[in-house]
Amino acid sequence: MTQRRLLLALPLVATLSGCGFQLRRAPDFAFNSIFIGTAESSTLGNELKRSISFSDAVRVVPAPQIATAQVLLDVLQEQREKVVVGLNASGQVREFQLRIRFQFKLRGRDGKELIPPTEILQQRDISFSETAVLAKEAEEALLYRDMQTDIVQQLMRRLAAVKSL
């Protein structure tokens, strides 16, 4: 029975390895120290610092030691938005759109621009009900946290795409 399963799985494994499929790995950065210019109260910035320092190869440099960083991540804009996109017949809000707009650039210690000013935008739609205000607040917080995680993952991939300083 076990041999039969192995024989059935073998063509699947051969097909996947032949197409170039690989599991996602930890990013490989071209630098070994980075300064991240976010506010101390920024939850997105704190999650980014945690994600980068999770890889042992890169050290996140604190503000007093900025001169020792190989690259500097300048955060140009970090903005959360909540926009009304739908109203009912009586003019009450029925649907919101939540957005996080994150704009950044990456430069070397010498000022050379490695990643030009770039914007990452995440948005989610959320319905609204006056009878479930507390539940909708919790859902909103979860959606913001999910968008923030997506932005950090995108940013990590973009930082890993830099191949030379």
SULUR-V316908 format. One record per pair of residues at least 4 apart in sequence whose C-alpha atoms are under 7 Angstrom apart, sorted by the first residue. I is the first residue (numbers start at 1). J is the second residue. D is the distance in Angstrom with one decimal. If there is no record, write none. Layout:
<<I,J,D> <I,J,D>>
This chain:
<<1,5,6.5> <2,6,6.2> <3,7,6.1> <4,8,6.2> <5,9,6.1> <6,10,6.1> <9,13,6.3> <10,14,6.2> <11,15,6.1> <12,16,6.3> <13,17,6.2> <14,18,6.0> <15,19,6.4> <16,20,6.9> <16,21,5.8> <17,21,5.9> <27,157,6.9> <27,160,5.7> <28,160,5.7> <29,159,6.9> <29,160,4.8> <30,162,6.5> <30,163,5.5> <30,164,6.0> <31,58,7.0> <31,70,6.4> <32,57,5.9> <32,58,4.3> <32,59,6.1> <32,70,7.0> <33,58,5.2> <33,59,4.6> <33,60,5.8> <33,61,6.5> <33,69,5.1> <33,70,5.4> <33,71,6.7> <34,59,6.4> <34,60,5.1> <34,61,5.8> <34,69,5.1> <34,70,5.9> <34,71,5.0> <34,72,5.7> <35,60,5.9> <35,61,5.0> <35,62,6.7> <35,66,6.3> <35,69,5.8> <35,71,6.5> <35,72,4.8> <35,73,6.1> <36,72,6.2> <36,73,4.9> <36,74,6.7> <37,73,6.0> <37,74,5.2> <37,75,5.8> <38,42,6.5> <38,45,5.6> <38,75,6.1> <42,46,6.2> <43,47,6.2> <44,48,6.2> <44,148,6.0> <45,49,6.2> <46,50,6.2> <47,51,6.1> <48,52,6.2> <48,152,5.7> <49,53,6.0> <49,60,6.7> <50,54,6.0> <52,58,6.7> <53,58,6.1> <53,59,5.8> <53,60,6.2> <61,65,6.3> <61,66,6.4> <61,69,6.2> <62,66,6.5> <69,109,6.9> <70,108,6.1> <70,109,5.5> <71,106,6.9> <71,107,5.7> <71,108,4.4> <71,109,5.5> <72,106,5.8> <72,107,5.4> <72,108,6.2> <72,109,6.9> <73,104,6.9> <73,105,5.9> <73,106,4.6> <73,107,6.6> <74,104,5.5> <74,105,5.3> <74,106,6.2> <75,103,6.1> <75,104,4.4> <75,105,6.7> <76,103,5.2> <76,104,5.1> <77,102,5.6> <77,103,4.8> <77,104,6.9> <78,101,5.8> <78,102,4.6> <78,103,6.4> <79,100,5.7> <79,101,5.1> <79,102,6.5> <80,99,5.7> <80,100,4.6> <80,101,6.4> <81,98,5.8> <81,99,5.0> <81,100,6.3> <82,96,6.5> <82,97,5.8> <82,98,4.7> <82,99,6.4> <83,96,5.5> <83,97,5.2> <83,98,6.5> <84,93,6.9> <84,95,6.2> <84,96,4.6> <84,97,6.4> <85,95,5.6> <85,96,5.4> <85,97,6.4> <86,93,6.1> <86,94,5.3> <86,95,4.8> <86,96,6.9> <87,91,5.4> <87,92,5.3> <87,93,4.6> <87,94,5.0> <87,95,6.9> <88,92,5.5> <88,93,6.5> <88,94,6.0> <93,128,6.7> <94,127,5.8> <94,128,5.0> <94,129,6.8> <95,126,5.7> <95,127,4.2> <95,128,5.4> <96,125,5.9> <96,126,5.3> <96,127,6.2> <97,123,6.7> <97,124,5.7> <97,125,4.5> <97,126,6.2> <98,123,5.4> <98,124,5.2> <98,125,6.2> <99,122,5.6> <99,123,4.3> <99,124,6.6> <100,121,5.8> <100,122,5.4> <100,123,6.5> <101,119,6.9> <101,120,6.0> <101,121,4.7> <101,122,6.7> <102,119,5.6> <102,120,5.2> <102,121,6.4> <103,117,6.8> <103,118,5.5> <103,119,4.2> <103,120,6.3> <104,117,5.5> <104,118,5.5> <104,119,6.5> <105,115,5.4> <105,116,5.3> <105,117,4.5> <105,118,6.2> <106,113,6.2> <106,114,5.4> <106,115,4.9> <106,116,6.8> <107,111,5.7> <107,112,5.4> <107,113,4.3> <107,114,5.1> <107,115,6.8> <108,112,5.2> <108,113,6.5> <108,114,6.7> <108,165,6.6> <120,151,6.8> <122,147,5.9> <128,136,6.7> <129,133,6.4> <132,136,6.2> <133,137,6.2> <134,138,6.4> <135,139,6.2> <136,140,6.0> <137,141,6.3> <138,142,6.3> <139,143,6.2> <140,144,6.2> <141,145,6.2> <142,146,6.1> <143,147,6.1> <144,148,6.1> <145,149,6.3> <146,150,6.3> <147,151,6.2> <148,152,6.3> <149,153,6.2> <150,154,6.2> <151,155,6.0> <152,156,6.1> <153,157,6.4> <154,158,6.3> <155,159,6.1> <156,160,6.1> <157,161,6.2>>
